[in-house]
């Protein structure tokens, strides 16, 4: 299966409120590493230090400090178009949001009541 299709399958498997996705990418032909790296720079792919994996990709749904999912998909489609085959594995995904409340300077009783009401 093509890398772009694998990535789209990962995104489609996530819940509707997903925020961040981390995936590892390995190319099959290491002779094409430089060519692939020059394309993956568009999505800020991080060189990977784990055994056989070459890059770590970070994607976000709406906003954040990573590449947009659409851009990652497009870049992987370019790799597919260039005939650079590989394997893509999802490592981490984050979904949902939670309320952030400033608690600095508040007494412990307020913090405990906040946690009790929010079920945290």
The first five atom37 places (N, CA, C, CB, O) and aatype in JSON, in Angstrom:
{
  "aatype": [20, 20, 20, 20, 20, 20, 20, 20, 20, 20, 20, 20, 20, 20, 20, 20, 20, 20, 20, 20, 20, 20, 20, 20, 20, 20, 20, 20, 20, 20, 20, 20, 20, 20, 20, 20, 20, 20, 20, 20, 20, 20, 20, 20, 20, 20, 20, 20, 20, 20, 20, 20, 20, 20, 20, 20, 20, 20, 20, 20, 20, 20, 20, 20, 20, 20, 20, 20, 20, 20, 20, 20, 20, 20, 20, 20, 20, 20, 20, 20, 20, 20, 20, 20, 20, 20, 20, 20, 20, 20, 20, 20, 20, 20, 20, 20, 20, 20, 20, 20, 20, 20, 20, 20, 20, 20, 20, 20, 20, 20, 20, 20, 20, 20, 20, 20, 20, 20, 20, 20],
  "atom_mask": [
    [1, 1, 1, 1, 1],
    [1, 1, 1, 1, 1],
    [1, 1, 1, 1, 1],
    [1, 1, 1, 1, 1],
    [1, 1, 1, 1, 1],
    [1, 1, 1, 1, 1],
    [1, 1, 1, 1, 1],
    [1, 1, 1, 1, 1],
    [1, 1, 1, 1, 1],
    [1, 1, 1, 1, 1],
    [1, 1, 1, 1, 1],
    [1, 1, 1, 1, 1],
    [1, 1, 1, 1, 1],
    [1, 1, 1, 1, 1],
    [1, 1, 1, 1, 1],
    [1, 1, 1, 1, 1],
    [1, 1, 1, 1, 1],
    [1, 1, 1, 1, 1],
    [1, 1, 1, 1, 1],
    [1, 1, 1, 1, 1],
    [1, 1, 1, 1, 1],
    [1, 1, 1, 1, 1],
    [1, 1, 1, 1, 1],
    [1, 1, 1, 1, 1],
    [1, 1, 1, 1, 1],
    [1, 1, 1, 1, 1],
    [1, 1, 1, 1, 1],
    [1, 1, 1, 1, 1],
    [1, 1, 1, 1, 1],
    [1, 1, 1, 1, 1],
    [1, 1, 1, 1, 1],
    [1, 1, 1, 1, 1],
    [1, 1, 1, 1, 1],
    [1, 1, 1, 1, 1],
    [1, 1, 1, 1, 1],
    [1, 1, 1, 1, 1],
    [1, 1, 1, 1, 1],
    [1, 1, 1, 1, 1],
    [1, 1, 1, 1, 1],
    [1, 1, 1, 1, 1],
    [1, 1, 1, 1, 1],
    [1, 1, 1, 1, 1],
    [1, 1, 1, 1, 1],
    [1, 1, 1, 1, 1],
    [1, 1, 1, 1, 1],
    [1, 1, 1, 1, 1],
    [1, 1, 1, 1, 1],
    [1, 1, 1, 1, 1],
    [1, 1, 1, 1, 1],
    [1, 1, 1, 1, 1],
    [1, 1, 1, 1, 1],
    [1, 1, 1, 1, 1],
    [1, 1, 1, 1, 1],
    [1, 1, 1, 1, 1],
    [1, 1, 1, 1, 1],
    [1, 1, 1, 1, 1],
    [1, 1, 1, 1, 1],
    [1, 1, 1, 1, 1],
    [1, 1, 1, 1, 1],
    [1, 1, 1, 1, 1],
    [1, 1, 1, 1, 1],
    [1, 1, 1, 1, 1],
    [1, 1, 1, 1, 1],
    [1, 1, 1, 1, 1],
    [1, 1, 1, 1, 1],
    [1, 1, 1, 1, 1],
    [1, 1, 1, 1, 1],
    [1, 1, 1, 1, 1],
    [1, 1, 1, 1, 1],
    [1, 1, 1, 1, 1],
    [1, 1, 1, 1, 1],
    [1, 1, 1, 1, 1],
    [1, 1, 1, 1, 1],
    [1, 1, 1, 1, 1],
    [1, 1, 1, 1, 1],
    [1, 1, 1, 1, 1],
    [1, 1, 1, 1, 1],
    [1, 1, 1, 1, 1],
    [1, 1, 1, 1, 1],
    [1, 1, 1, 1, 1],
    [1, 1, 1, 1, 1],
    [1, 1, 1, 1, 1],
    [1, 1, 1, 1, 1],
    [1, 1, 1, 1, 1],
    [1, 1, 1, 1, 1],
    [1, 1, 1, 1, 1],
    [1, 1, 1, 1, 1],
    [1, 1, 1, 1, 1],
    [1, 1, 1, 1, 1],
    [1, 1, 1, 1, 1],
    [1, 1, 1, 1, 1],
    [1, 1, 1, 1, 1],
    [1, 1, 1, 1, 1],
    [1, 1, 1, 1, 1],
    [1, 1, 1, 1, 1],
    [1, 1, 1, 1, 1],
    [1, 1, 1, 1, 1],
    [1, 1, 1, 1, 1],
    [1, 1, 1, 1, 1],
    [1, 1, 1, 1, 1],
    [1, 1, 1, 1, 1],
    [1, 1, 1, 1, 1],
    [1, 1, 1, 1, 1],
    [1, 1, 1, 1, 1],
    [1, 1, 1, 1, 1],
    [1, 1, 1, 1, 1],
    [1, 1, 1, 1, 1],
    [1, 1, 1, 1, 1],
    [1, 1, 1, 1, 1],
    [1, 1, 1, 1, 1],
    [1, 1, 1, 1, 1],
    [1, 1, 1, 1, 1],
    [1, 1, 1, 1, 1],
    [1, 1, 1, 1, 1],
    [1, 1, 1, 1, 1],
    [1, 1, 1, 1, 1],
    [1, 1, 1, 1, 1],
    [1, 1, 1, 1, 1],
    [1, 1, 1, 1, 1],
    [1, 1, 1, 1, 1]
  ],
  "atom_positions": [
    [[0.84, -1.18, 0.0], [0.0, 0.0, 0.0], [0.88, 1.24, 0.0], [-0.96, 0.0, 1.22], [1.97, 1.23, 0.58]],
    [[0.44, 2.28, -0.63], [1.2, 3.52, -0.73], [1.29, 4.21, 0.64], [0.54, 4.47, -1.76], [0.4, 4.05, 1.48]],
    [[2.36, 4.96, 0.84], [2.56, 5.66, 2.11], [1.45, 6.65, 2.4], [3.91, 6.38, 2.11], [0.97, 6.74, 3.53]],
    [[1.03, 7.4, 1.38], [-0.04, 8.38, 1.58], [-1.34, 7.69, 1.99], [-0.26, 9.2, 0.29], [-2.07, 8.19, 2.84]],
    [[-1.63, 6.55, 1.39], [-2.84, 5.8, 1.74], [-2.75, 5.26, 3.17], [-3.07, 4.65, 0.75], [-3.73, 5.27, 3.91]],
    [[-1.56, 4.79, 3.55], [-1.36, 4.33, 4.93], [-1.61, 5.46, 5.92], [0.07, 3.77, 5.12], [-2.26, 5.27, 6.95]],
    [[-1.08, 6.63, 5.61], [-1.26, 7.77, 6.49], [-2.74, 8.16, 6.58], [-0.43, 8.97, 5.99], [-3.24, 8.43, 7.67]],
    [[-3.42, 8.17, 5.45], [-4.85, 8.52, 5.47], [-5.65, 7.5, 6.27], [-5.4, 8.61, 4.03], [-6.6, 7.86, 6.97]],
    [[-5.27, 6.24, 6.18], [-5.93, 5.2, 6.95], [-5.73, 5.45, 8.45], [-5.4, 3.8, 6.56], [-6.65, 5.26, 9.24]],
    [[-4.52, 5.87, 8.84], [-4.26, 6.2, 10.25], [-5.14, 7.35, 10.72], [-2.77, 6.55, 10.46], [-5.76, 7.27, 11.77]],
    [[-5.18, 8.41, 9.93], [-5.98, 9.58, 10.29], [-7.46, 9.21, 10.38], [-5.78, 10.72, 9.25], [-8.16, 9.66, 11.29]],
    [[-7.93, 8.41, 9.45], [-9.34, 8.0, 9.46], [-9.69, 7.13, 10.66], [-9.67, 7.27, 8.19], [-10.85, 7.07, 11.07]],
    [[-8.7, 6.45, 11.23], [-8.96, 5.58, 12.38], [-9.03, 6.35, 13.7], [-7.89, 4.51, 12.47], [-9.44, 5.8, 14.72]],
    [[-8.64, 7.62, 13.68], [-8.63, 8.42, 14.89], [-10.02, 8.97, 15.2], [-7.63, 9.57, 14.76], [-10.84, 9.13, 14.3]],
    [[-10.29, 9.27, 16.47], [-11.58, 9.87, 16.82], [-11.68, 11.28, 16.24], [-11.76, 9.92, 18.36], [-10.66, 11.89, 15.89]],
    [[-12.9, 11.8, 16.13], [-13.09, 13.12, 15.5], [-12.39, 14.27, 16.23], [-14.56, 13.41, 15.43], [-12.14, 15.31, 15.62]],
    [[-12.07, 14.1, 17.5], [-11.44, 15.19, 18.25], [-9.93, 15.0, 18.4], [-12.07, 15.32, 19.62], [-9.33, 15.53, 19.34]],
    [[-9.31, 14.24, 17.5], [-7.87, 14.04, 17.61], [-7.14, 15.35, 17.39], [-7.38, 12.97, 16.6], [-7.6, 16.22, 16.65]],
    [[-5.99, 15.48, 18.05], [-5.24, 16.73, 17.96], [-3.83, 16.53, 17.4], [-5.15, 17.38, 19.31], [-3.34, 17.39, 16.67]],
    [[-3.17, 15.43, 17.72], [-1.77, 15.23, 17.36], [-1.53, 13.76, 17.03], [-0.84, 15.7, 18.49], [-2.06, 12.87, 17.7]],
    [[-0.72, 13.52, 16.01], [-0.39, 12.16, 15.57], [1.12, 12.07, 15.37], [-1.14, 11.79, 14.25], [1.73, 12.96, 14.77]],
    [[1.72, 11.01, 15.88], [3.14, 10.74, 15.68], [3.28, 9.41, 14.96], [3.91, 10.74, 17.03], [2.68, 8.41, 15.36]],
    [[4.08, 9.41, 13.89], [4.29, 8.18, 13.12], [5.78, 8.05, 12.78], [3.43, 8.18, 11.82], [6.49, 9.05, 12.66]],
    [[6.22, 6.81, 12.64], [7.59, 6.53, 12.23], [7.57, 6.05, 10.79], [8.26, 5.49, 13.15], [6.68, 5.32, 10.37]],
    [[8.59, 6.47, 10.04], [8.68, 6.13, 8.63], [10.02, 5.45, 8.35], [8.52, 7.39, 7.76], [11.07, 5.89, 8.82]],
    [[9.95, 4.38, 7.58], [11.14, 3.68, 7.12], [11.01, 3.51, 5.61], [11.3, 2.29, 7.84], [9.96, 3.1, 5.12]],
    [[12.06, 3.83, 4.89], [12.04, 3.57, 3.45], [12.76, 2.25, 3.19], [12.7, 4.76, 2.65], [13.68, 1.87, 3.92]],
    [[12.33, 1.57, 2.14], [12.88, 0.26, 1.84], [14.24, 0.34, 1.15], [11.92, -0.52, 0.99], [15.11, -0.5, 1.39]],
    [[14.44, 1.33, 0.29], [15.67, 1.46, -0.46], [16.51, 2.58, 0.15], [15.38, 1.75, -1.96], [16.27, 3.76, -0.12]],
    [[17.49, 2.22, 0.97], [18.29, 3.23, 1.67], [19.17, 4.03, 0.72], [19.15, 2.56, 2.71], [19.71, 5.07, 1.11]],
    [[19.33, 3.58, -0.52], [20.07, 4.35, -1.52], [19.34, 5.66, -1.84], [20.26, 3.51, -2.81], [19.95, 6.61, -2.34]],
    [[18.05, 5.71, -1.54], [17.24, 6.9, -1.85], [16.97, 7.76, -0.61], [15.91, 6.48, -2.48], [16.06, 8.58, -0.6]],
    [[17.76, 7.56, 0.43], [17.57, 8.27, 1.69], [17.66, 9.79, 1.49], [18.62, 7.82, 2.71], [16.8, 10.53, 1.97]],
    [[18.69, 10.26, 0.78], [18.88, 11.7, 0.59], [17.72, 12.29, -0.21], [20.21, 11.99, -0.13], [17.23, 13.38, 0.1]],
    [[17.29, 11.58, -1.23], [16.16, 12.05, -2.04], [14.89, 12.16, -1.19], [15.91, 11.09, -3.23], [14.16, 13.14, -1.27]],
    [[14.64, 11.13, -0.37], [13.47, 11.16, 0.5], [13.59, 12.27, 1.54], [13.29, 9.8, 1.2], [12.61, 12.95, 1.83]],
    [[14.78, 12.44, 2.1], [14.98, 13.48, 3.12], [14.73, 14.86, 2.56], [16.4, 13.4, 3.69], [14.18, 15.72, 3.24]],
    [[15.13, 15.08, 1.3], [14.92, 16.4, 0.71], [13.44, 16.69, 0.48], [15.67, 16.51, -0.61], [13.04, 17.86, 0.44]],
    [[12.62, 15.66, 0.34], [11.18, 15.85, 0.22], [10.51, 15.98, 1.59], [10.55, 14.7, -0.56], [9.58, 16.77, 1.76]],
    [[10.98, 15.19, 2.55], [10.36, 15.18, 3.88], [10.67, 16.42, 4.71], [10.8, 13.97, 4.62], [10.06, 16.63, 5.75]],
    [[11.63, 17.23, 4.25], [11.93, 18.46, 4.97], [10.71, 19.39, 5.0], [13.14, 19.18, 4.33], [10.61, 20.24, 5.88]],
    [[9.79, 19.23, 4.07], [8.58, 20.05, 4.02], [7.7, 19.86, 5.24], [7.79, 19.73, 2.77], [6.95, 20.76, 5.62]],
    [[7.77, 18.68, 5.86], [6.93, 18.4, 7.03], [7.77, 18.29, 8.3], [6.14, 17.12, 6.81], [7.3, 17.77, 9.32]],
    [[9.01, 18.79, 8.23], [9.91, 18.79, 9.39], [10.07, 17.39, 9.99], [9.38, 19.75, 10.45], [9.98, 17.22, 11.2]],
    [[10.3, 16.42, 9.15], [10.52, 15.05, 9.62], [11.82, 15.0, 10.42], [10.58, 14.04, 8.43], [12.85, 15.52, 9.99]],
    [[11.76, 14.38, 11.58], [12.92, 14.3, 12.46], [13.69, 13.01, 12.2], [12.49, 14.39, 13.93], [13.09, 11.94, 12.18]],
    [[15.01, 13.1, 12.01], [15.78, 11.87, 11.83], [15.62, 10.99, 13.07], [17.29, 12.18, 11.58], [15.63, 11.48, 14.2]],
    [[15.48, 9.73, 12.85], [15.18, 8.78, 13.93], [16.46, 8.05, 14.33], [14.09, 7.78, 13.5], [17.27, 7.71, 13.47]],
    [[16.64, 7.81, 15.57], [17.83, 7.11, 16.04], [17.55, 5.66, 16.42], [18.42, 7.83, 17.23], [18.45, 4.96, 16.88]],
    [[16.35, 5.2, 16.22], [16.0, 3.82, 16.58], [16.26, 2.9, 15.4], [14.53, 3.72, 17.02], [15.73, 3.12, 14.31]],
    [[17.05, 1.91, 15.59], [17.39, 0.84, 14.66], [17.02, 1.08, 13.19], [16.74, -0.38, 15.09], [17.75, 1.79, 12.49]],
    [[15.92, 0.51, 12.72], [15.59, 0.53, 11.3], [14.73, 1.71, 10.86], [14.89, -0.72, 10.95], [14.52, 1.9, 9.67]],
    [[14.24, 2.5, 11.8], [13.35, 3.59, 11.42], [14.16, 4.81, 11.03], [12.39, 3.94, 12.58], [15.16, 5.13, 11.68]],
    [[13.76, 5.5, 9.97], [14.52, 6.61, 9.45], [14.04, 7.97, 9.95], [14.48, 6.59, 7.97], [14.86, 8.83, 10.27]],
    [[12.73, 8.18, 10.02], [12.2, 9.49, 10.42], [11.0, 9.34, 11.35], [11.8, 10.32, 9.18], [10.29, 8.33, 11.34]],
    [[10.8, 10.38, 12.15], [9.59, 10.52, 12.95], [8.82, 11.7, 12.39], [9.91, 10.72, 14.49], [9.36, 12.79, 12.21]],
    [[7.54, 11.46, 12.11], [6.66, 12.49, 11.55], [5.64, 12.92, 12.61], [5.94, 11.97, 10.29], [5.09, 12.09, 13.32]],
    [[5.41, 14.21, 12.7], [4.4, 14.76, 13.61], [3.36, 15.49, 12.77], [5.04, 15.71, 14.68], [3.71, 16.29, 11.9]],
    [[2.1, 15.21, 13.02], [1.01, 15.85, 12.3], [-0.05, 16.33, 13.29], [0.38, 14.89, 11.25], [-0.26, 15.71, 14.33]],
    [[-0.69, 17.43, 12.94], [-1.78, 17.97, 13.77], [-3.02, 18.13, 12.92], [-1.38, 19.32, 14.41], [-2.96, 18.26, 11.7]],
    [[-4.16, 18.12, 13.6], [-5.42, 18.23, 12.89], [-5.75, 19.67, 12.53], [-6.54, 17.64, 13.72], [-5.94, 19.99, 11.36]],
    [[-5.82, 20.55, 13.52], [-6.25, 21.92, 13.29], [-5.15, 22.95, 13.55], [-7.43, 22.23, 14.15], [-4.99, 23.9, 12.77]],
    [[-4.4, 22.77, 14.61], [-3.37, 23.74, 14.97], [-2.36, 23.04, 15.87], [-3.97, 24.99, 15.67], [-2.64, 21.98, 16.43]],
    [[-1.21, 23.65, 16.0], [-0.18, 23.1, 16.87], [1.19, 23.25, 16.27], [-0.46, 21.64, 17.17], [1.36, 23.86, 15.21]],
    [[2.17, 22.68, 16.93], [3.57, 22.79, 16.51], [3.97, 21.55, 15.74], [4.48, 22.99, 17.72], [4.85, 20.8, 16.18]],
    [[3.36, 21.33, 14.62], [3.68, 20.21, 13.73], [3.07, 20.52, 12.37], [3.14, 18.84, 14.3], [2.4, 21.53, 12.19]],
    [[3.32, 19.64, 11.43], [2.78, 19.83, 10.08], [1.3, 19.48, 10.04], [3.56, 18.98, 9.05], [0.85, 18.59, 10.77]],
    [[0.57, 20.17, 9.21], [-0.85, 19.85, 9.02], [-0.96, 18.46, 8.4], [-1.55, 20.92, 8.12], [-0.13, 18.06, 7.58]],
    [[-1.98, 17.73, 8.79], [-2.17, 16.37, 8.28], [-2.26, 16.36, 6.75], [-3.44, 15.76, 8.87], [-1.76, 15.43, 6.11]],
    [[-2.88, 17.37, 6.18], [-2.99, 17.44, 4.72], [-1.63, 17.58, 4.05], [-3.89, 18.61, 4.32], [-1.4, 17.02, 2.98]],
    [[-0.73, 18.33, 4.69], [0.61, 18.52, 4.15], [1.42, 17.23, 4.24], [1.34, 19.66, 4.89], [2.16, 16.88, 3.32]],
    [[1.28, 16.52, 5.36], [1.97, 15.24, 5.51], [1.47, 14.26, 4.44], [1.75, 14.65, 6.93], [2.26, 13.57, 3.8]],
    [[0.16, 14.22, 4.25], [-0.42, 13.35, 3.23], [0.14, 13.71, 1.85], [-1.96, 13.47, 3.23], [0.54, 12.82, 1.1]],
    [[0.18, 14.99, 1.51], [0.68, 15.42, 0.22], [2.15, 15.09, 0.02], [0.47, 16.91, 0.06], [2.55, 14.68, -1.07]],
    [[2.95, 15.26, 1.06], [4.37, 14.94, 0.95], [4.59, 13.45, 0.77], [5.12, 15.42, 2.19], [5.44, 13.04, -0.01]],
    [[3.82, 12.64, 1.48], [3.93, 11.18, 1.31], [3.45, 10.77, -0.08], [3.1, 10.45, 2.39], [3.97, 9.81, -0.66]],
    [[2.48, 11.49, -0.62], [2.03, 11.2, -1.99], [3.13, 11.51, -3.0], [0.75, 12.02, -2.31], [3.26, 10.82, -4.01]],
    [[3.92, 12.54, -2.73], [5.06, 12.84, -3.6], [6.08, 11.72, -3.53], [5.72, 14.19, -3.21], [6.62, 11.3, -4.56]],
    [[6.35, 11.21, -2.32], [7.25, 10.05, -2.19], [6.72, 8.87, -3.0], [7.41, 9.65, -0.7], [7.48, 8.19, -3.69]],
    [[5.42, 8.63, -2.91], [4.81, 7.54, -3.68], [4.99, 7.79, -5.17], [3.31, 7.41, -3.33], [5.3, 6.86, -5.92]],
    [[4.8, 9.01, -5.6], [4.93, 9.36, -7.01], [6.36, 9.19, -7.52], [4.48, 10.78, -7.24], [6.57, 8.91, -8.7]],
    [[7.33, 9.37, -6.64], [8.73, 9.19, -7.0], [9.16, 7.73, -6.94], [9.61, 10.02, -6.1], [10.31, 7.4, -7.26]],
    [[8.25, 6.85, -6.51], [8.56, 5.43, -6.42], [9.38, 5.06, -5.2], [9.29, 5.01, -7.64], [10.06, 4.03, -5.19]],
    [[9.33, 5.89, -4.17], [10.05, 5.6, -2.92], [9.1, 4.86, -2.0], [10.61, 6.91, -2.24], [8.2, 5.46, -1.41]],
    [[9.3, 3.58, -1.88], [8.43, 2.75, -1.04], [8.93, 2.72, 0.39], [8.35, 1.33, -1.59], [10.1, 2.97, 0.67]],
    [[8.03, 2.41, 1.27], [8.41, 2.34, 2.67], [7.29, 1.83, 3.54], [8.86, 3.7, 3.15], [6.28, 1.31, 3.06]],
    [[7.49, 2.0, 4.82], [6.54, 1.53, 5.83], [6.29, 2.67, 6.81], [7.06, 0.25, 6.57], [7.22, 3.39, 7.19]],
    [[5.05, 2.82, 7.2], [4.64, 3.88, 8.12], [3.9, 3.24, 9.28], [3.75, 4.94, 7.4], [2.98, 2.44, 9.07]],
    [[4.29, 3.6, 10.5], [3.66, 3.02, 11.7], [3.28, 4.14, 12.65], [4.62, 2.01, 12.39], [4.1, 5.01, 12.97]],
    [[2.03, 4.13, 13.12], [1.58, 5.13, 14.09], [2.14, 4.76, 15.46], [0.02, 5.21, 14.12], [2.0, 3.63, 15.91]],
    [[2.77, 5.73, 16.11], [3.35, 5.51, 17.43], [2.53, 6.13, 18.55], [4.75, 6.07, 17.48], [2.47, 5.6, 19.66]],
    [[1.9, 7.26, 18.26], [1.17, 7.96, 19.32], [0.11, 8.84, 18.69], [2.13, 8.8, 20.21], [0.3, 9.39, 17.6]],
    [[-1.0, 8.96, 19.37], [-2.06, 9.87, 18.93], [-2.7, 10.47, 20.17], [-3.12, 9.13, 18.03], [-2.91, 9.79, 21.18]],
    [[-3.01, 11.74, 20.08], [-3.67, 12.42, 21.2], [-5.02, 12.93, 20.74], [-2.8, 13.6, 21.74], [-5.19, 13.4, 19.62]],
    [[-5.97, 12.81, 21.63], [-7.33, 13.24, 21.3], [-7.93, 13.95, 22.5], [-8.21, 12.04, 20.86], [-7.54, 13.72, 23.65]],
    [[-8.9, 14.8, 22.2], [-9.64, 15.47, 23.27], [-8.86, 16.63, 23.86], [-9.99, 14.49, 24.35], [-7.66, 16.79, 23.64]],
    [[-9.57, 17.4, 24.59], [-8.99, 18.55, 25.26], [-9.53, 18.59, 26.67], [-9.29, 19.88, 24.5], [-10.59, 18.04, 26.97]],
    [[-8.81, 19.25, 27.53], [-9.29, 19.38, 28.89], [-9.11, 20.82, 29.35], [-8.55, 18.43, 29.82], [-8.31, 21.58, 28.81]],
    [[-9.89, 21.14, 30.34], [-9.89, 22.5, 30.85], [-8.59, 22.8, 31.59], [-11.09, 22.72, 31.77], [-8.14, 22.01, 32.41]],
    [[-8.01, 23.92, 31.29], [-6.8, 24.36, 31.98], [-7.17, 25.57, 32.82], [-5.65, 24.69, 30.98], [-7.63, 26.59, 32.3]],
    [[-6.97, 25.44, 34.11], [-7.31, 26.51, 35.04], [-6.08, 26.88, 35.85], [-8.48, 26.09, 35.96], [-5.38, 26.0, 36.35]],
    [[-5.82, 28.14, 35.98], [-4.69, 28.6, 36.75], [-4.96, 28.33, 38.22], [-4.41, 30.1, 36.49], [-5.92, 28.85, 38.79]],
    [[-4.11, 27.51, 38.85], [-4.31, 27.15, 40.25], [-3.21, 27.71, 41.16], [-4.37, 25.65, 40.4], [-3.22, 27.47, 42.37]],
    [[-2.28, 28.44, 40.57], [-1.2, 28.98, 41.38], [-1.75, 29.96, 42.41], [-0.15, 29.66, 40.5], [-2.52, 30.86, 42.08]],
    [[-1.36, 29.78, 43.64], [-1.78, 30.68, 44.7], [-3.11, 30.34, 45.34], [-1.84, 32.05, 44.18], [-3.52, 31.0, 46.29]],
    [[-3.79, 29.33, 44.83], [-5.07, 28.95, 45.42], [-4.84, 27.92, 46.52], [-6.03, 28.38, 44.34], [-3.91, 27.12, 46.44]],
    [[-5.68, 27.93, 47.55], [-5.5, 26.97, 48.64], [-5.8, 25.54, 48.17], [-6.41, 27.33, 49.83], [-6.51, 25.32, 47.19]],
    [[-5.25, 24.59, 48.88], [-5.41, 23.18, 48.52], [-6.89, 22.77, 48.54], [-4.61, 22.28, 49.49], [-7.28, 21.9, 47.76]],
    [[-7.7, 23.36, 49.39], [-9.13, 23.02, 49.42], [-9.8, 23.35, 48.07], [-9.84, 23.76, 50.57], [-10.67, 22.61, 47.62]],
    [[-9.41, 24.45, 47.44], [-9.96, 24.83, 46.14], [-9.51, 23.83, 45.08], [-9.53, 26.27, 45.75], [-10.29, 23.44, 44.22]],
    [[-8.24, 23.43, 45.14], [-7.72, 22.46, 44.18], [-8.44, 21.12, 44.3], [-6.21, 22.26, 44.38], [-8.79, 20.51, 43.29]],
    [[-8.65, 20.68, 45.53], [-9.35, 19.41, 45.76], [-10.79, 19.48, 45.27], [-9.31, 19.03, 47.24], [-11.29, 18.54, 44.66]],
    [[-11.46, 20.59, 45.53], [-12.84, 20.75, 45.08], [-12.91, 20.78, 43.55], [-13.45, 22.05, 45.66], [-13.82, 20.2, 42.96]],
    [[-11.95, 21.43, 42.91], [-11.9, 21.46, 41.45], [-11.75, 20.04, 40.88], [-10.73, 22.36, 40.97], [-12.45, 19.66, 39.95]],
    [[-10.82, 19.28, 41.45], [-10.62, 17.9, 40.99], [-11.86, 17.05, 41.24], [-9.4, 17.27, 41.7], [-12.21, 16.21, 40.41]],
    [[-12.52, 17.25, 42.37], [-13.72, 16.47, 42.69], [-14.83, 16.76, 41.69], [-14.21, 16.76, 44.13], [-15.49, 15.84, 41.2]],
    [[-15.04, 18.03, 41.38], [-16.12, 18.4, 40.45], [-15.84, 17.97, 39.01], [-16.34, 19.9, 40.49], [-16.75, 17.64, 38.26]],
    [[-14.57, 17.98, 38.64], [-14.2, 17.64, 37.25], [-13.89, 16.16, 37.07], [-13.0, 18.47, 36.82], [-13.69, 15.7, 35.95]],
    [[-13.85, 15.43, 38.17], [-13.57, 14.0, 38.08], [-12.13, 13.69, 37.68], [-14.51, 13.36, 37.09], [-11.87, 12.7, 37.0]],
    [[-11.21, 14.53, 38.1], [-9.8, 14.34, 37.74], [-9.04, 13.66, 38.83], [-9.15, 15.64, 37.42], [-7.84, 13.43, 38.69]]
  ]
}
